[in-house]
Structure formats: structure tokens, C-alpha cells
Amino acid sequence: MTSTSTSAAATRLLLRARTGGPKDDRGPKLLEHVLGWTLVVLLAVLVTRAGLM
């Protein structure tokens, strides 16, 4: 009987265990988008000023 209860407890623990995959990534998406677009605009300004475009 002990192995059954231990096995059930292990199964419950494994179902709740987090792997750290993309599902866990709940960072500030808005900040990432704003910083990304800022980098794109800055790069476009630098390329234009340098006369490369």
C-alpha cells in the first residue's frame, strides 16, 4: 500500500512541476516591443544619416 500512495504523490508532484519553458515566460511584453521598435528606428536613423540608404 505504501508504494501506491508514494507513487500517487509522485505523480501529483510531477503534474505540478514546472519546466521553465516558454509558457512560464510572462515578462513585460509591452516593454520588449517598445524597446525593439526604438532600436529599429534608431538603426534606421543611423543608416539614413550615414548615407547608406
Secondary structure as UniProt FT lines:
FT   HELIX           2..16
FT   HELIX           22..24
FT   HELIX           29..49
FT   TURN            50..51
//
